[in-house]
Amino acid sequence: MLQCSSKRPQSPLQAFLLLNCLYTPAVAAAQVRNVECCLQQTPVAATAAAAAAATAATAAAAAAASRRAAAAAAAAATTTTFALLKVLQEQQLQQQQHQQQQQQQQQKQQTGRSTEQQQRQEQQQQQLLLLLLVAQQHLHANAPVLEALQQQQQQQKQQQENPEHPEEEGRLMQQQQQQQQQQQQQQQQQQQGEEEQQQQEKEQQQQQHEKTMKQQQQQQQQQLQQQQQQEEEKQQQQQQQQQQQQQQHQQHQEHQQEQPQHQ
């Protein structure tokens, strides 16, 4: 089993694991102790276990109840994450150098040796690149937590340096509260401005809609009035024609009645 001790580490990877074991809570220490078997396997497997231990260390640091323990865990998590990146970069560089040497030897010998070993090395190199990407993502994802814990650590350091001035802490807390209130007010003002703008847009749309509907109604009324006028004019013309026909008919009858009398 990997024991927590002050012995000098034999490799960067062992230093990485010892840092997790020494400076994180019991949960992270238990995770670190479980990677003993990985140290005797390939560097890729050991590095994968180290990445898991770094994730557990950061999670345990965020959940620590004591502010001092959380700050120490944050520093350890940051240190161990950078140690992981260093180990991965060293292993990647060694793999590339070894691969270049083998390629040069193969070119000199010009033999038809199988490329199975070369493919295996390329696969290991791809795994290292993947682990390097995972470690970078781990560092980026936990950056807010580490930053908050580092701020707590800085505040504790200031308190330890100036224990006779507790009013300084109160002043800092008041400044932080004022900043938070200002941010909240700005967010509320921005939200109110957006709501007012949306309300104005809705009112404009409503007014435009009502105006359009009113114009359509006026056009329809005008069309109806024109149709009614046309129908009235048509009826008047028909009545006039009927009257003319009646008059002509009467005149014709009168004329016929007058003819026999003259005879």
Secondary structure, DSSP 8 states (H G I E B T S, - for coil): ---------SSHHHHHHHHHHHHS-HHHHHHHHTTHHHHTS-HHHHHHHHHHHHHHHHHHHHT-SSHHHHHHHHHHHHHHHHHHHHHHHHHHHHHHHHHHHHHHHHHHHT----SHHHHHHHHHHHHHHHHHHHHHHHHHHTHHHHHHHHHHHHHHHHHHH-TT-HHHHHHHHHHHHHHHHHHHHHHHHHHHHHHHHHHHHHHHHHHHHHHHHHHHHHHHHHHHHHHHHHHHHHHHHHHHHHHHHHHHHHHHHHHHHHHHHH-
